[in-house]
Amino acid sequence: MIMKKIFNAISVLATTALVAVSCNVDAVSTIFDESTVANLSNNVTFVQDVVVNQEIPAAQKTFVIPISRSIATSAVTVNLTSTLPAAITCPASVTFAAGEISAEIVLDITNMSVGETFKGKISIDIPKEETSLSFSKLSVNCTLAKAFSWESLGKGQFLDVFWEGELFDDVEVLKAEGFNIYRFMDPYASSVGEGAKPAYISFTVNDDKTVKFDSFDTPYLYDANHCVTAYFPSEASSSAADYDKYNVFVDDYYFALVPYWYVNGVGGWNCKYGYTLFASLPGAPTDLGDWYGANYGE
């Protein structure tokens, strides 16, 4: 008798489960029938609020931003507006093909210069008479930059005459592929300075053999809160712009630099002959110290 009751109970539970499943299936078929879908709004939206990519390969010519919609019944074209800089070309519209819920906004980034950051916004332009579409994320903020590809040239030298003539050997030198831009890596690694040391110093060689270096903080401390900074002259003061031309690339191997030396909030030495920096590429025919002595020493 007890076993019969157990079988009866199991049978009731099984029947209940089947009814529940049957109800769920009916509900699903009701939600997704064709008449319901036809009445749904076709929602168009950017997939992201923000797009940030500052490592785009230098040779890349296009950049894709995705956009989506909720219904793919027929083809739809959406107009776009952009505040991106002129170096980036944004299409005036994007089209969803019939049967597809996603599309791509293809930006032409051919004219983006390497090493510079470009910012702007792309927005969906909704016509006043539009009634067949709805919209979620109406815009996307973009921050884009092309990154250099770096190759190691080997070991060079770096000489800081400003601080008691420190010469640093075996400094790794990187070159940006396709550009006359160099990085001297960790040039103050063995410096006596007690402050934070720059990860690298970057030099750009211009067509006329003048050099632009990126201003940097040295490990030399004025006090516990202030270090000595080496500025490219015109970046420190417009009155020092005449010194820019004395930063040069010599004999295809050597850099001779005249920084504007300054302690922020305190004062400094400005541009001064003798308070100079020098560097040499790997394979230089003469040791940097000897080359400096022969060409710039007193």
BELHU-V853454 format. One record per residue. PSI is psi in whole degrees, 0 to 359 (999 if undefined). NEAR is the number of other ideal C-beta (glycine too) atoms within 12 Angstrom. D_FIRST is the distance of its C-alpha to the first C-alpha in whole Angstrom. Layout:
psi = <PSI:PSI>
near = <NEAR:NEAR>
d_first = <D_FIRST:D_FIRST>
//
This chain:
psi = <316:317:322:320:320:315:322:319:315:319:320:315:318:319:319:317:318:321:318:315:318:319:318:318:318:319:317:316:330:317:322:20:163:324:326:313:321:332:354:149:142:99:123:136:148:145:329:154:328:137:121:121:107:19:34:130:141:327:353:138:342:157:133:133:124:152:149:169:167:337:135:27:312:171:144:136:133:131:150:151:155:144:15:151:163:336:345:125:120:135:155:343:167:140:131:124:153:132:357:135:359:154:170:130:112:112:138:111:21:321:6:124:147:141:0:140:134:131:148:183:140:131:151:128:108:118:145:328:2:122:347:347:153:167:143:266:109:346:163:131:131:136:111:144:141:135:145:150:127:139:142:131:347:207:128:198:156:132:122:105:339:317:78:28:50:125:127:118:166:47:121:137:128:147:136:125:123:1:152:61:131:146:124:110:133:54:339:25:320:21:152:350:143:356:181:140:137:142:328:166:133:131:133:123:121:169:329:11:8:162:138:120:150:128:147:155:134:168:6:125:133:317:190:338:357:131:168:130:136:109:144:131:306:343:338:317:138:334:346:6:332:341:348:319:348:1:112:160:120:137:28:7:335:139:131:121:139:91:163:107:129:147:112:129:359:301:189:199:354:209:125:130:135:333:70:169:149:153:155:144:159:142:6:137:339:140:139:320:317:319:318:315:322:332:335:349:156:999>
near = <7:8:9:10:11:12:13:14:14:14:14:14:14:14:14:14:14:14:14:14:14:14:14:14:14:14:14:13:14:14:15:14:14:12:11:14:16:14:12:20:18:27:24:37:27:32:21:22:17:18:31:19:24:21:18:32:20:24:17:22:18:22:33:25:39:24:38:28:37:21:25:21:19:17:18:32:24:34:24:32:22:30:18:33:23:16:23:36:24:33:26:16:23:34:23:30:17:15:14:20:21:23:31:20:39:24:33:21:33:20:18:34:22:30:25:21:23:33:24:28:26:39:26:35:23:19:14:6:7:18:10:22:27:21:26:21:25:24:28:33:23:35:23:36:28:30:24:28:21:23:18:20:24:20:24:37:34:46:38:39:30:32:30:13:23:27:29:34:21:20:39:28:35:30:27:25:19:16:25:23:33:40:33:42:28:25:44:35:21:17:29:18:25:17:24:18:27:31:19:26:39:32:39:27:28:18:10:13:22:26:34:31:41:26:28:36:27:36:29:32:22:24:14:8:11:19:30:35:32:40:34:34:31:24:23:27:20:12:13:27:18:16:29:28:21:29:39:29:29:27:19:15:26:36:43:31:46:36:45:39:39:33:25:20:12:16:15:27:26:22:33:19:16:19:28:32:45:49:44:41:35:24:16:30:15:20:19:40:26:19:26:31:17:17:20:26:15:9>
d_first = <0:4:5:5:6:9:10:11:12:14:15:17:19:20:21:23:25:26:27:29:30:32:33:35:36:38:39:41:42:44:46:47:48:52:53:52:53:57:57:56:60:61:61:64:64:66:63:65:67:69:71:72:74:77:77:77:79:83:83:80:81:78:75:72:70:67:66:63:62:58:59:60:61:65:67:69:72:72:75:76:79:80:82:82:85:87:87:83:83:80:79:79:76:73:71:67:67:65:61:62:61:63:67:69:72:75:78:81:82:85:87:85:88:86:85:86:83:82:80:79:77:75:74:73:75:73:76:76:75:71:68:66:65:64:65:63:66:69:71:71:73:75:77:78:80:81:81:84:83:85:86:88:91:91:93:96:98:98:101:101:105:104:102:105:105:101:101:97:97:94:92:90:91:89:90:88:88:91:92:95:93:92:90:91:88:88:92:92:90:93:94:96:94:92:90:87:88:88:86:88:91:92:95:96:99:100:103:106:105:104:101:98:96:93:94:92:92:94:92:96:95:98:96:92:91:93:94:97:96:98:98:99:102:102:98:100:103:104:108:107:106:109:108:105:107:108:104:105:104:107:107:104:102:103:102:105:103:105:102:102:102:100:98:96:97:100:102:103:106:106:107:109:111:110:107:105:102:102:100:100:98:97:100:103:106:107:105:104:106:109:109:109:112:114:113:113:114:117>
//
